[in-house]
Amino acid sequence: MLVYTVGTFDLLHVGHLALLQYCATLGDTVAVGVASDRVVNSYKANIPVIPLDQRVEMLSALRCVDIVRPYHELEYVSGCKALDADIFVVGEDWGAKPHNIAVESYLASRGKEIVRVRYNSRTSSSRIKNNTIAQTGCNNDYLLAAN
């Protein structure tokens, strides 16, 4: 069984690790699609902090991940086809956007499964970024006062 999940995986954290370890319990092979900066910028205001090649390298180093492949278009059918995915794992915020509906239809037509997972409440890349910005603001004030 090949399990496929996708994401940005910027600022790799324990929530990502929990997701990927869960994926490993669902099948024999875990494949991870990593969104390119252009894909991320198509639905988020900011591009990732960590460059795509480094995100791929970090994910490839994880024991629970077998295949890592970047994707450059906001669609998932081609990745599922190329990998012959048996299970596609998505987050709880999976919506009814055309690219989501397309992969759902494709997988259903082949008797494949979509598994929705809840996000790990311990952390998120957005929370890490916001905390970093807040700390940087404090540090800048400290540095200005010290000079």
KEMAR-521499 format. One record per atom (N, C-alpha, C, CB): residue in three letters; atom name; x, y, z; residue number from 1. Coordinates in Angstrom, 1 decimal, padded with zeros to 4 digits, m for minus. Glycine has a CB too. Layout:
N
R,residu,atome,u,v,w,num
R,ala,CA,X,Y,Z,NUM $
...
***
This chain:
147
R,residu,atome,u,v,w,num
R,met,N,000.8,m001.2,000.0,1 $
R,met,CA,000.0,000.0,000.0,1 $
R,met,C,000.9,001.2,000.0,1 $
R,met,CB,m001.0,000.0,001.2,1 $
R,leu,N,000.6,002.1,m000.9,2 $
R,leu,CA,001.4,003.4,m001.0,2 $
R,leu,C,000.5,004.5,m000.5,2 $
R,leu,CB,001.8,003.7,m002.5,2 $
R,val,N,001.0,005.2,000.5,3 $
R,val,CA,000.3,006.3,001.1,3 $
R,val,C,000.9,007.6,000.7,3 $
R,val,CB,000.3,006.2,002.7,3 $
R,tyr,N,000.1,008.5,000.2,4 $
R,tyr,CA,000.6,009.8,m000.4,4 $
R,tyr,C,000.0,011.0,000.4,4 $
R,tyr,CB,000.3,009.9,m001.9,4 $
R,thr,N,000.8,011.9,000.8,5 $
R,thr,CA,000.3,013.2,001.4,5 $
R,thr,C,001.1,014.3,000.8,5 $
R,thr,CB,000.5,013.1,002.9,5 $
R,val,N,000.5,015.5,000.9,6 $
R,val,CA,001.1,016.7,000.3,6 $
R,val,C,001.1,017.8,001.3,6 $
R,val,CB,000.4,017.1,m001.0,6 $
R,gly,N,002.0,018.8,001.0,7 $
R,gly,CA,002.0,020.0,001.9,7 $
R,gly,C,003.2,020.8,001.5,7 $
R,gly,CB,002.1,019.6,003.3,7 $
R,thr,N,003.3,021.9,002.3,8 $
R,thr,CA,004.5,022.8,002.1,8 $
R,thr,C,005.7,022.3,002.9,8 $
R,thr,CB,004.1,024.2,002.6,8 $
R,phe,N,005.4,021.9,004.1,9 $
R,phe,CA,006.5,021.4,005.0,9 $
R,phe,C,007.6,022.4,005.2,9 $
R,phe,CB,007.1,020.1,004.4,9 $
R,asp,N,007.2,023.7,005.4,10 $
R,asp,CA,008.1,024.7,005.7,10 $
R,asp,C,008.3,024.7,007.2,10 $
R,asp,CB,007.5,026.1,005.2,10 $
R,leu,N,009.5,025.0,007.7,11 $
R,leu,CA,009.8,024.9,009.1,11 $
R,leu,C,009.3,023.6,009.7,11 $
R,leu,CB,009.2,026.2,009.8,11 $
R,leu,N,009.9,022.6,009.3,12 $
R,leu,CA,009.6,021.2,009.7,12 $
R,leu,C,009.5,021.2,011.2,12 $
R,leu,CB,010.6,020.2,009.2,12 $
R,his,N,008.3,020.6,011.7,13 $
R,his,CA,008.1,020.6,013.2,13 $
R,his,C,007.4,019.3,013.6,13 $
R,his,CB,007.2,021.8,013.6,13 $
R,val,N,007.1,019.2,014.9,14 $
R,val,CA,006.5,018.0,015.4,14 $
R,val,C,005.1,017.6,014.8,14 $
R,val,CB,006.4,018.0,016.9,14 $
R,gly,N,004.4,018.6,014.4,15 $
R,gly,CA,003.1,018.4,013.8,15 $
R,gly,C,003.3,017.6,012.4,15 $
R,gly,CB,002.3,019.7,013.5,15 $
R,his,N,004.3,018.1,011.7,16 $
R,his,CA,004.7,017.4,010.4,16 $
R,his,C,005.1,016.0,010.7,16 $
R,his,CB,005.8,018.2,009.6,16 $
R,leu,N,005.9,015.8,011.7,17 $
R,leu,CA,006.5,014.5,012.0,17 $
R,leu,C,005.3,013.6,012.4,17 $
R,leu,CB,007.5,014.6,013.1,17 $
R,ala,N,004.4,014.1,013.2,18 $
R,ala,CA,003.2,013.2,013.6,18 $
R,ala,C,002.4,012.8,012.4,18 $
R,ala,CB,002.3,014.0,014.6,18 $
R,leu,N,002.2,013.7,011.5,19 $
R,leu,CA,001.5,013.4,010.3,19 $
R,leu,C,002.2,012.3,009.5,19 $
R,leu,CB,001.3,014.6,009.4,19 $
R,leu,N,003.5,012.5,009.3,20 $
R,leu,CA,004.2,011.5,008.5,20 $
R,leu,C,004.3,010.2,009.2,20 $
R,leu,CB,005.6,012.1,008.2,20 $
R,gln,N,004.5,010.2,010.5,21 $
R,gln,CA,004.5,008.9,011.2,21 $
R,gln,C,003.2,008.2,011.1,21 $
R,gln,CB,004.9,009.1,012.7,21 $
R,tyr,N,002.1,008.9,011.2,22 $
R,tyr,CA,000.7,008.4,011.0,22 $
R,tyr,C,000.6,007.8,009.6,22 $
R,tyr,CB,m000.3,009.4,011.3,22 $
R,cys,N,001.0,008.5,008.6,23 $
R,cys,CA,001.0,007.9,007.3,23 $
R,cys,C,001.7,006.6,007.2,23 $
R,cys,CB,001.6,008.9,006.3,23 $
R,ala,N,002.8,006.5,007.9,24 $
R,ala,CA,003.6,005.2,007.8,24 $
R,ala,C,002.8,004.1,008.5,24 $
R,ala,CB,004.9,005.4,008.6,24 $
R,thr,N,001.8,004.3,009.3,25 $
R,thr,CA,001.0,003.3,009.9,25 $
R,thr,C,m000.1,002.8,009.0,25 $
R,thr,CB,000.4,003.7,011.2,25 $
R,leu,N,m000.3,003.5,007.9,26 $
R,leu,CA,m001.4,003.2,007.0,26 $
R,leu,C,m001.0,002.3,005.8,26 $
R,leu,CB,m002.0,004.5,006.4,26 $
R,gly,N,000.3,002.2,005.6,27 $
R,gly,CA,000.7,001.4,004.4,27 $
R,gly,C,002.2,001.1,004.5,27 $
R,gly,CB,000.5,002.2,003.1,27 $
R,asp,N,002.7,000.6,003.4,28 $
R,asp,CA,004.1,000.1,003.3,28 $
R,asp,C,005.1,001.2,002.9,28 $
R,asp,CB,004.2,m001.1,002.4,28 $
R,thr,N,004.6,002.1,002.1,29 $
R,thr,CA,005.4,003.1,001.5,29 $
R,thr,C,004.8,004.5,001.7,29 $
R,thr,CB,005.7,002.9,000.0,29 $
R,val,N,005.5,005.5,002.1,30 $
R,val,CA,005.0,006.8,002.3,30 $
R,val,C,005.7,007.7,001.3,30 $
R,val,CB,005.3,007.3,003.8,30 $
R,ala,N,004.8,008.4,000.5,31 $
R,ala,CA,005.3,009.3,m000.5,31 $
R,ala,C,004.8,010.7,m000.1,31 $
R,ala,CB,004.8,009.0,m001.9,31 $
R,val,N,005.7,011.7,m000.2,32 $
R,val,CA,005.3,013.1,000.2,32 $
R,val,C,005.5,014.0,m000.9,32 $
R,val,CB,006.2,013.5,001.4,32 $
R,gly,N,004.4,014.7,m001.3,33 $
R,gly,CA,004.5,015.8,m002.3,33 $
R,gly,C,004.8,017.1,m001.6,33 $
R,gly,CB,003.2,015.9,m003.1,33 $
R,val,N,005.8,017.8,m002.1,34 $
R,val,CA,006.2,019.1,m001.5,34 $
R,val,C,005.8,020.2,m002.4,34 $
R,val,CB,007.7,019.1,m001.1,34 $
R,ala,N,005.0,021.2,m002.0,35 $
R,ala,CA,004.6,022.3,m002.8,35 $
R,ala,C,005.8,023.2,m003.1,35 $
R,ala,CB,003.5,023.1,m002.1,35 $
R,ser,N,005.9,023.6,m004.4,36 $
R,ser,CA,006.9,024.6,m004.8,36 $
R,ser,C,006.5,025.9,m004.2,36 $
R,ser,CB,007.1,024.6,m006.3,36 $
R,asp,N,007.4,026.9,m004.3,37 $
R,asp,CA,007.1,028.2,m003.8,37 $
R,asp,C,006.0,028.8,m004.6,37 $
R,asp,CB,008.4,029.1,m003.9,37 $
R,arg,N,006.0,028.6,m005.9,38 $
R,arg,CA,005.0,029.1,m006.8,38 $
R,arg,C,003.6,028.6,m006.4,38 $
R,arg,CB,005.3,028.8,m008.3,38 $
R,val,N,003.5,027.3,m006.1,39 $
R,val,CA,002.3,026.7,m005.7,39 $
R,val,C,001.8,027.3,m004.4,39 $
R,val,CB,002.4,025.1,m005.5,39 $
R,val,N,002.7,027.4,m003.4,40 $
R,val,CA,002.3,028.0,m002.1,40 $
R,val,C,001.8,029.4,m002.3,40 $
R,val,CB,003.5,027.9,m001.1,40 $
R,asn,N,002.5,030.2,m003.1,41 $
R,asn,CA,002.2,031.6,m003.3,41 $
R,asn,C,000.8,031.7,m004.1,41 $
R,asn,CB,003.3,032.3,m004.2,41 $
R,ser,N,000.3,030.7,m004.7,42 $
R,ser,CA,m001.0,030.7,m005.3,42 $
R,ser,C,m002.1,030.7,m004.4,42 $
R,ser,CB,m001.1,029.6,m006.3,42 $
R,tyr,N,m001.9,030.3,m003.1,43 $
R,tyr,CA,m003.0,030.2,m002.1,43 $
R,tyr,C,m002.6,030.9,m000.8,43 $
R,tyr,CB,m003.4,028.8,m001.9,43 $
R,lys,N,m001.3,031.3,m000.6,44 $
R,lys,CA,m000.9,031.9,000.6,44 $
R,lys,C,m000.2,033.2,000.3,44 $
R,lys,CB,000.0,031.0,001.5,44 $
R,ala,N,m000.2,034.2,001.2,45 $
R,ala,CA,000.4,035.5,000.9,45 $
R,ala,C,001.9,035.4,000.8,45 $
R,ala,CB,000.0,036.5,002.0,45 $
R,asn,N,002.5,034.5,001.5,46 $
R,asn,CA,004.0,034.5,001.6,46 $
R,asn,C,004.5,033.2,001.1,46 $
R,asn,CB,004.5,034.8,003.0,46 $
R,ile,N,005.6,033.2,000.4,47 $
R,ile,CA,006.3,031.9,000.0,47 $
R,ile,C,007.0,031.3,001.3,47 $
R,ile,CB,007.3,032.2,m001.1,47 $
R,pro,N,007.3,030.1,001.2,48 $
R,pro,CA,008.0,029.4,002.4,48 $
R,pro,C,009.3,030.1,002.7,48 $
R,pro,CB,008.2,028.0,002.1,48 $
R,val,N,009.7,030.0,004.0,49 $
R,val,CA,011.0,030.5,004.5,49 $
R,val,C,012.1,029.6,004.0,49 $
R,val,CB,010.9,030.6,006.0,49 $
R,ile,N,011.9,028.3,004.0,50 $
R,ile,CA,012.9,027.3,003.7,50 $
R,ile,C,012.8,027.0,002.2,50 $
R,ile,CB,012.8,026.0,004.5,50 $
R,pro,N,013.8,027.1,001.4,51 $
R,pro,CA,013.8,026.8,m000.1,51 $
R,pro,C,013.3,025.3,m000.3,51 $
R,pro,CB,015.1,027.0,m000.7,51 $
R,leu,N,012.7,025.1,m001.5,52 $
R,leu,CA,012.1,023.9,m001.8,52 $
R,leu,C,013.1,022.7,m001.8,52 $
R,leu,CB,011.5,023.9,m003.2,52 $
R,asp,N,014.3,022.9,m002.3,53 $
R,asp,CA,015.3,021.9,m002.3,53 $
R,asp,C,015.7,021.4,m000.9,53 $
R,asp,CB,016.6,022.3,m003.1,53 $
R,gln,N,015.7,022.4,000.0,54 $
R,gln,CA,016.1,022.0,001.4,54 $
R,gln,C,014.9,021.3,002.1,54 $
R,gln,CB,016.4,023.3,002.2,54 $
R,arg,N,013.7,021.7,001.8,55 $
R,arg,CA,012.5,021.0,002.4,55 $
R,arg,C,012.5,019.6,001.9,55 $
R,arg,CB,011.2,021.8,002.0,55 $
R,val,N,012.8,019.4,000.6,56 $
R,val,CA,012.9,018.0,000.0,56 $
R,val,C,014.0,017.2,000.7,56 $
R,val,CB,013.1,018.1,m001.5,56 $
R,glu,N,015.1,017.8,000.9,57 $
R,glu,CA,016.2,017.2,001.6,57 $
R,glu,C,015.9,016.7,003.0,57 $
R,glu,CB,017.5,018.1,001.6,57 $
R,met,N,015.3,017.6,003.8,58 $
R,met,CA,014.9,017.3,005.2,58 $
R,met,C,013.9,016.2,005.2,58 $
R,met,CB,014.3,018.6,005.9,58 $
R,leu,N,012.9,016.2,004.4,59 $
R,leu,CA,011.9,015.2,004.4,59 $
R,leu,C,012.5,013.8,003.9,59 $
R,leu,CB,010.7,015.5,003.5,59 $
R,ser,N,013.4,013.9,003.0,60 $
R,ser,CA,014.0,012.6,002.5,60 $
R,ser,C,014.9,012.0,003.6,60 $
R,ser,CB,014.9,013.0,001.3,60 $
R,ala,N,015.3,012.7,004.6,61 $
R,ala,CA,016.2,012.2,005.7,61 $
R,ala,C,015.3,011.5,006.7,61 $
R,ala,CB,017.0,013.3,006.3,61 $
R,leu,N,014.0,011.7,006.7,62 $
R,leu,CA,013.2,011.0,007.7,62 $
R,leu,C,013.0,009.5,007.5,62 $
R,leu,CB,011.8,011.8,007.8,62 $
R,arg,N,013.1,008.7,008.5,63 $
R,arg,CA,012.9,007.3,008.4,63 $
R,arg,C,011.5,006.9,007.9,63 $
R,arg,CB,013.2,006.6,009.7,63 $
R,cys,N,010.5,007.7,008.3,64 $
R,cys,CA,009.2,007.3,008.0,64 $
R,cys,C,008.7,007.7,006.6,64 $
R,cys,CB,008.2,008.0,009.0,64 $
R,val,N,009.6,008.4,005.8,65 $
R,val,CA,009.3,008.8,004.5,65 $
R,val,C,010.2,008.0,003.5,65 $
R,val,CB,009.6,010.4,004.3,65 $
R,asp,N,009.5,007.5,002.4,66 $
R,asp,CA,010.2,006.7,001.4,66 $
R,asp,C,010.5,007.4,000.1,66 $
R,asp,CB,009.4,005.5,001.2,66 $
R,ile,N,009.5,008.3,m000.3,67 $
R,ile,CA,009.6,009.0,m001.5,67 $
R,ile,C,009.2,010.5,m001.3,67 $
R,ile,CB,008.6,008.4,m002.6,67 $
R,val,N,010.0,011.4,m001.8,68 $
R,val,CA,009.7,012.8,m001.8,68 $
R,val,C,009.7,013.3,m003.2,68 $
R,val,CB,010.7,013.6,m000.8,68 $
R,arg,N,008.6,014.0,m003.6,69 $
R,arg,CA,008.6,014.6,m004.9,69 $
R,arg,C,007.9,016.0,m004.8,69 $
R,arg,CB,007.8,013.7,m005.8,69 $
R,pro,N,008.6,017.0,m005.4,70 $
R,pro,CA,008.1,018.3,m005.4,70 $
R,pro,C,006.9,018.3,m006.4,70 $
R,pro,CB,009.1,019.4,m005.8,70 $
R,tyr,N,006.0,019.2,m006.2,71 $
R,tyr,CA,004.9,019.5,m007.3,71 $
R,tyr,C,004.9,021.0,m007.5,71 $
R,tyr,CB,003.5,018.9,m006.8,71 $
R,his,N,004.6,021.3,m008.8,72 $
R,his,CA,004.7,022.6,m009.3,72 $
R,his,C,003.4,023.2,m009.8,72 $
R,his,CB,005.8,022.7,m010.4,72 $
R,glu,N,002.4,022.4,m009.7,73 $
R,glu,CA,001.0,022.9,m010.1,73 $
R,glu,C,000.1,022.5,m008.9,73 $
R,glu,CB,000.5,022.2,m011.4,73 $
R,leu,N,m000.9,023.4,m008.7,74 $
R,leu,CA,m001.9,023.1,m007.6,74 $
R,leu,C,m002.9,022.1,m008.1,74 $
R,leu,CB,m002.5,024.5,m007.1,74 $
R,glu,N,m002.5,020.9,m008.2,75 $
R,glu,CA,m003.4,019.8,m008.5,75 $
R,glu,C,m002.7,018.5,m008.0,75 $
R,glu,CB,m003.7,019.7,m010.0,75 $
R,tyr,N,m003.5,017.5,m007.7,76 $
R,tyr,CA,m003.0,016.3,m007.0,76 $
R,tyr,C,m003.1,015.0,m007.8,76 $
R,tyr,CB,m003.6,016.1,m005.7,76 $
R,val,N,m003.9,015.1,m008.9,77 $
R,val,CA,m004.2,013.9,m009.7,77 $
R,val,C,m002.9,013.3,m010.3,77 $
R,val,CB,m005.2,014.2,m010.8,77 $
R,ser,N,m002.1,014.2,m010.8,78 $
R,ser,CA,m000.9,013.7,m011.5,78 $
R,ser,C,000.0,012.9,m010.5,78 $
R,ser,CB,m000.1,014.8,m012.2,78 $
R,gly,N,000.2,013.4,m009.3,79 $
R,gly,CA,001.0,012.8,m008.3,79 $
R,gly,C,000.4,011.4,m007.9,79 $
R,gly,CB,001.1,013.7,m007.1,79 $
R,cys,N,m000.9,011.4,m007.7,80 $
R,cys,CA,m001.6,010.1,m007.4,80 $
R,cys,C,m001.4,009.1,m008.5,80 $
R,cys,CB,m003.1,010.4,m007.1,80 $
R,lys,N,m001.5,009.6,m009.7,81 $
R,lys,CA,m001.4,008.7,m010.9,81 $
R,lys,C,000.1,008.2,m011.0,81 $
R,lys,CB,m001.7,009.4,m012.2,81 $
R,ala,N,001.0,009.1,m010.9,82 $
R,ala,CA,002.4,008.7,m011.1,82 $
R,ala,C,002.9,007.7,m010.0,82 $
R,ala,CB,003.3,010.0,m011.0,82 $
R,leu,N,002.4,007.9,m008.8,83 $
R,leu,CA,002.7,007.0,m007.7,83 $
R,leu,C,001.9,005.8,m007.5,83 $
R,leu,CB,002.7,007.8,m006.4,83 $
R,asp,N,000.7,005.8,m008.2,84 $
R,asp,CA,m000.3,004.8,m008.1,84 $
R,asp,C,m000.7,004.7,m006.6,84 $
R,asp,CB,000.2,003.4,m008.6,84 $
R,ala,N,m001.0,005.8,m006.0,85 $
R,ala,CA,m001.3,005.9,m004.6,85 $
R,ala,C,m002.6,005.1,m004.2,85 $
R,ala,CB,m001.5,007.4,m004.2,85 $
R,asp,N,m002.5,004.4,m003.1,86 $
R,asp,CA,m003.7,003.7,m002.6,86 $
R,asp,C,m004.5,004.5,m001.6,86 $
R,asp,CB,m003.2,002.4,m001.9,86 $
R,ile,N,m003.8,005.3,m000.8,87 $
R,ile,CA,m004.4,006.2,000.2,87 $
R,ile,C,m003.8,007.6,000.0,87 $
R,ile,CB,m004.1,005.6,001.6,87 $
R,phe,N,m004.7,008.6,000.0,88 $
R,phe,CA,m004.3,010.0,m000.1,88 $
R,phe,C,m004.7,010.6,001.3,88 $
R,phe,CB,m004.9,010.7,m001.3,88 $
R,val,N,m003.7,011.1,002.0,89 $
R,val,CA,m003.9,011.7,003.3,89 $
R,val,C,m004.0,013.2,003.2,89 $
R,val,CB,m002.8,011.2,004.3,89 $
R,val,N,m005.1,013.8,003.7,90 $
R,val,CA,m005.3,015.2,003.7,90 $
R,val,C,m005.6,015.8,005.1,90 $
R,val,CB,m006.4,015.6,002.7,90 $
R,gly,N,m005.5,017.1,005.2,91 $
R,gly,CA,m005.8,017.7,006.5,91 $
R,gly,C,m007.2,018.0,006.7,91 $
R,gly,CB,m005.0,019.0,006.6,91 $
R,glu,N,m007.6,018.3,007.9,92 $
R,glu,CA,m009.0,018.5,008.2,92 $
R,glu,C,m009.6,019.7,007.5,92 $
R,glu,CB,m009.1,018.7,009.7,92 $
R,asp,N,m008.8,020.6,007.0,93 $
R,asp,CA,m009.3,021.8,006.3,93 $
R,asp,C,m009.5,021.6,004.8,93 $
R,asp,CB,m008.3,023.0,006.5,93 $
R,trp,N,m009.4,020.3,004.4,94 $
R,trp,CA,m009.6,020.0,003.0,94 $
R,trp,C,m011.0,020.5,002.5,94 $
R,trp,CB,m009.6,018.4,002.8,94 $
R,gly,N,m011.0,021.3,001.5,95 $
R,gly,CA,m012.2,021.9,001.1,95 $
R,gly,C,m012.8,021.4,m000.3,95 $
R,gly,CB,m012.0,023.4,001.0,95 $
R,ala,N,m013.7,022.2,m000.8,96 $
R,ala,CA,m014.3,021.8,m002.1,96 $
R,ala,C,m013.8,022.6,m003.3,96 $
R,ala,CB,m015.8,022.0,m002.0,96 $
R,lys,N,m012.5,022.9,m003.3,97 $
R,lys,CA,m011.9,023.6,m004.4,97 $
R,lys,C,m011.7,022.6,m005.6,97 $
R,lys,CB,m010.5,024.2,m004.0,97 $
R,pro,N,m011.7,023.2,m006.8,98 $
R,pro,CA,m011.7,022.3,m008.0,98 $
R,pro,C,m010.5,021.2,m008.0,98 $
R,pro,CB,m011.5,023.1,m009.2,98 $
R,his,N,m009.3,021.6,m007.5,99 $
R,his,CA,m008.2,020.7,m007.5,99 $
R,his,C,m008.5,019.6,m006.5,99 $
R,his,CB,m006.9,021.4,m007.2,99 $
R,asn,N,m009.2,019.9,m005.4,100 $
R,asn,CA,m009.5,018.8,m004.4,100 $
R,asn,C,m010.6,017.9,m004.9,100 $
R,asn,CB,m010.0,019.5,m003.1,100 $
R,ile,N,m011.6,018.4,m005.6,101 $
R,ile,CA,m012.7,017.6,m006.1,101 $
R,ile,C,m012.2,016.7,m007.2,101 $
R,ile,CB,m013.8,018.5,m006.7,101 $
R,ala,N,m011.2,017.2,m008.0,102 $
R,ala,CA,m010.7,016.4,m009.1,102 $
R,ala,C,m010.0,015.2,m008.6,102 $
R,ala,CB,m009.7,017.3,m010.0,102 $
R,val,N,m009.2,015.3,m007.6,103 $
R,val,CA,m008.4,014.2,m007.0,103 $
R,val,C,m009.4,013.2,m006.3,103 $
R,val,CB,m007.3,014.6,m006.1,103 $
R,glu,N,m010.4,013.8,m005.6,104 $
R,glu,CA,m011.4,012.9,m005.0,104 $
R,glu,C,m012.1,012.0,m006.0,104 $
R,glu,CB,m012.4,013.8,m004.2,104 $
R,ser,N,m012.5,012.6,m007.1,105 $
R,ser,CA,m013.2,011.9,m008.2,105 $
R,ser,C,m012.2,010.8,m008.8,105 $
R,ser,CB,m013.6,012.8,m009.3,105 $
R,tyr,N,m011.0,011.2,m009.1,106 $
R,tyr,CA,m010.0,010.3,m009.6,106 $
R,tyr,C,m009.8,009.1,m008.7,106 $
R,tyr,CB,m008.7,011.0,m009.8,106 $
R,leu,N,m009.6,009.3,m007.4,107 $
R,leu,CA,m009.4,008.3,m006.5,107 $
R,leu,C,m010.6,007.4,m006.3,107 $
R,leu,CB,m009.0,008.8,m005.1,107 $
R,ala,N,m011.8,008.0,m006.2,108 $
R,ala,CA,m013.0,007.2,m006.1,108 $
R,ala,C,m013.3,006.3,m007.3,108 $
R,ala,CB,m014.2,008.2,m005.9,108 $
R,ser,N,m012.9,006.8,m008.5,109 $
R,ser,CA,m013.1,006.0,m009.7,109 $
R,ser,C,m012.2,004.8,m009.7,109 $
R,ser,CB,m012.9,006.9,m010.9,109 $
R,arg,N,m011.2,004.8,m008.9,110 $
R,arg,CA,m010.2,003.7,m008.9,110 $
R,arg,C,m010.3,002.9,m007.6,110 $
R,arg,CB,m008.8,004.2,m009.1,110 $
R,gly,N,m011.3,003.2,m006.8,111 $
R,gly,CA,m011.5,002.5,m005.5,111 $
R,gly,C,m010.4,002.8,m004.5,111 $
R,gly,CB,m011.5,001.0,m005.8,111 $
R,lys,N,m009.8,003.9,m004.6,112 $
R,lys,CA,m008.7,004.4,m003.6,112 $
R,lys,C,m009.4,005.2,m002.5,112 $
R,lys,CB,m007.6,005.2,m004.3,112 $
R,glu,N,m008.6,005.4,m001.5,113 $
R,glu,CA,m009.1,006.0,m000.2,113 $
R,glu,C,m008.5,007.4,000.1,113 $
R,glu,CB,m008.9,005.1,000.9,113 $
R,ile,N,m009.3,008.3,000.6,114 $
R,ile,CA,m008.9,009.5,001.2,114 $
R,ile,C,m009.0,009.5,002.7,114 $
R,ile,CB,m009.6,010.8,000.5,114 $
R,val,N,m008.0,009.8,003.4,115 $
R,val,CA,m008.0,009.8,004.8,115 $
R,val,C,m007.8,011.2,005.3,115 $
R,val,CB,m006.9,008.8,005.5,115 $
R,arg,N,m008.7,011.7,006.1,116 $
R,arg,CA,m008.6,013.1,006.7,116 $
R,arg,C,m008.0,013.0,008.1,116 $
R,arg,CB,m010.0,013.8,006.7,116 $
R,val,N,m007.0,013.9,008.4,117 $
R,val,CA,m006.4,013.9,009.7,117 $
R,val,C,m006.6,015.2,010.3,117 $
R,val,CB,m004.9,013.5,009.6,117 $
R,arg,N,m006.7,015.2,011.6,118 $
R,arg,CA,m006.8,016.5,012.4,118 $
R,arg,C,m005.4,017.0,012.5,118 $
R,arg,CB,m007.4,016.3,013.8,118 $
R,tyr,N,m005.3,018.4,012.5,119 $
R,tyr,CA,m004.0,019.0,012.7,119 $
R,tyr,C,m003.5,018.8,014.1,119 $
R,tyr,CB,m004.0,020.4,012.3,119 $
R,asn,N,m002.2,018.7,014.3,120 $
R,asn,CA,m001.6,018.6,015.6,120 $
R,asn,C,m001.6,020.0,016.2,120 $
R,asn,CB,m000.1,018.0,015.5,120 $
R,ser,N,m002.3,020.1,017.4,121 $
R,ser,CA,m002.4,021.4,018.0,121 $
R,ser,C,m001.2,021.9,018.7,121 $
R,ser,CB,m003.5,021.3,019.0,121 $
R,arg,N,m000.1,021.0,018.8,122 $
R,arg,CA,001.1,021.4,019.5,122 $
R,arg,C,001.8,022.6,018.8,122 $
R,arg,CB,002.0,020.3,019.6,122 $
R,thr,N,001.8,022.6,017.5,123 $
R,thr,CA,002.5,023.7,016.8,123 $
R,thr,C,002.0,023.8,015.3,123 $
R,thr,CB,004.0,023.5,016.8,123 $
R,ser,N,002.5,024.8,014.6,124 $
R,ser,CA,002.2,025.0,013.2,124 $
R,ser,C,003.3,025.9,012.7,124 $
R,ser,CB,000.8,025.6,012.9,124 $
R,ser,N,003.6,025.8,011.4,125 $
R,ser,CA,004.6,026.7,010.8,125 $
R,ser,C,004.2,028.2,011.0,125 $
R,ser,CB,004.7,026.4,009.3,125 $
R,ser,N,002.9,028.5,010.9,126 $
R,ser,CA,002.4,029.8,011.0,126 $
R,ser,C,002.7,030.3,012.5,126 $
R,ser,CB,000.9,029.9,010.7,126 $
R,arg,N,002.4,029.5,013.4,127 $
R,arg,CA,002.7,029.8,014.8,127 $
R,arg,C,004.2,030.1,015.1,127 $
R,arg,CB,002.2,028.7,015.8,127 $
R,ile,N,005.0,029.2,014.5,128 $
R,ile,CA,006.5,029.4,014.6,128 $
R,ile,C,006.9,030.7,014.0,128 $
R,ile,CB,007.2,028.2,014.0,128 $
R,lys,N,006.4,031.0,012.8,129 $
R,lys,CA,006.7,032.3,012.1,129 $
R,lys,C,006.3,033.5,013.0,129 $
R,lys,CB,006.1,032.3,010.7,129 $
R,asn,N,005.0,033.4,013.5,130 $
R,asn,CA,004.5,034.6,014.3,130 $
R,asn,C,005.3,034.7,015.6,130 $
R,asn,CB,003.1,034.3,014.7,130 $
R,asn,N,005.7,033.6,016.2,131 $
R,asn,CA,006.6,033.7,017.4,131 $
R,asn,C,007.9,034.3,017.1,131 $
R,asn,CB,006.7,032.4,018.1,131 $
R,thr,N,008.5,033.9,016.0,132 $
R,thr,CA,009.8,034.4,015.5,132 $
R,thr,C,009.7,035.9,015.3,132 $
R,thr,CB,010.3,033.7,014.3,132 $
R,ile,N,008.7,036.3,014.6,133 $
R,ile,CA,008.5,037.8,014.3,133 $
R,ile,C,008.4,038.6,015.6,133 $
R,ile,CB,007.3,038.0,013.4,133 $
R,ala,N,007.6,038.0,016.5,134 $
R,ala,CA,007.4,038.7,017.8,134 $
R,ala,C,008.7,038.8,018.5,134 $
R,ala,CB,006.4,038.0,018.7,134 $
R,gln,N,009.5,037.8,018.5,135 $
R,gln,CA,010.8,037.8,019.2,135 $
R,gln,C,011.8,038.7,018.5,135 $
R,gln,CB,011.4,036.4,019.3,135 $
R,thr,N,011.7,038.7,017.2,136 $
R,thr,CA,012.6,039.6,016.5,136 $
R,thr,C,012.3,041.1,016.8,136 $
R,thr,CB,012.5,039.3,014.9,136 $
R,gly,N,011.0,041.4,016.9,137 $
R,gly,CA,010.6,042.7,017.2,137 $
R,gly,C,011.2,043.1,018.6,137 $
R,gly,CB,009.1,042.9,017.2,137 $
R,cys,N,011.1,042.2,019.6,138 $
R,cys,CA,011.7,042.5,020.9,138 $
R,cys,C,013.2,042.6,020.8,138 $
R,cys,CB,011.3,041.4,021.9,138 $
R,asn,N,013.8,041.8,020.1,139 $
R,asn,CA,015.3,041.8,020.0,139 $
R,asn,C,015.7,043.1,019.3,139 $
R,asn,CB,015.8,040.6,019.2,139 $
R,asn,N,015.0,043.6,018.3,140 $
R,asn,CA,015.3,044.8,017.7,140 $
R,asn,C,015.2,046.0,018.6,140 $
R,asn,CB,014.4,045.1,016.4,140 $
R,asp,N,014.2,046.0,019.5,141 $
R,asp,CA,014.0,047.1,020.4,141 $
R,asp,C,015.2,047.0,021.4,141 $
R,asp,CB,012.7,046.9,021.2,141 $
R,tyr,N,015.6,045.8,021.8,142 $
R,tyr,CA,016.7,045.7,022.8,142 $
R,tyr,C,018.0,046.2,022.1,142 $
R,tyr,CB,016.8,044.2,023.2,142 $
R,leu,N,018.2,045.8,020.9,143 $
R,leu,CA,019.4,046.2,020.2,143 $
R,leu,C,019.5,047.7,020.0,143 $
R,leu,CB,019.5,045.5,018.8,143 $
R,leu,N,018.3,048.3,019.7,144 $
R,leu,CA,018.3,049.8,019.5,144 $
R,leu,C,018.6,050.5,020.9,144 $
R,leu,CB,016.9,050.2,019.0,144 $
R,ala,N,018.0,049.9,021.9,145 $
R,ala,CA,018.2,050.5,023.3,145 $
R,ala,C,019.7,050.4,023.7,145 $
R,ala,CB,017.3,049.9,024.3,145 $
R,ala,N,020.3,049.3,023.3,146 $
R,ala,CA,021.7,049.0,023.7,146 $
R,ala,C,022.7,049.9,023.0,146 $
R,ala,CB,022.0,047.5,023.5,146 $
R,asn,N,022.3,050.4,021.8,147 $
R,asn,CA,023.2,051.2,021.1,147 $
R,asn,C,023.1,052.6,021.3,147 $
R,asn,CB,023.1,051.0,019.6,147 $
***
